[in-house]
Amino acid sequence: MQTKHFDITTFALVALALLWTPPGGAAKHPESYYQAQWCNARNGKIELAMPDGTRADCVTPTHAIEVDFGRKWAEAIGQSLSYALQTGKRPGIVLILEKPKHHKYWLRLHRVISGAHLRIDVWCIGAGCPQ
């Protein structure tokens, strides 16, 4: 009897994993696609190892960049500041906005950067970017 229970439980977990869609729906492209596109166009180094063991998404001659999807705008602030401290470069964020409805994340990011007087440079990539 325990074998049947285990099989049913396993089946249920696998079915849920296959049917589950992440919040906000699936991305059109993975983060690495945007990261490579943006960083390569600026002669940056992708996934550069930091002294603390983390990896900066892109490091250019002037900036240490975090590339992330719009919904992770707040995390991007902390990561960009951490990379900047470790490299001595300016912090930067490339925010991925795949859909026009994602523009709200751009506004949130700018509100916090401006309100906290942070010196973080930001760029946008995707169909949801401001015109």
Secondary structure, 3 states (H helix, E strand, C coil): CHHHHHHHHHHHHHHHHHHCCCCCCCCCCCHHHHHHHHHHHCCCEEEEECCCCCEEEEECCCEEEEEEEHHHHHHHHHHHHHHHHHHCCEEEEEEECCCHHHHHHHHHHHHHHHHCCCCCEEEEECCCCCC
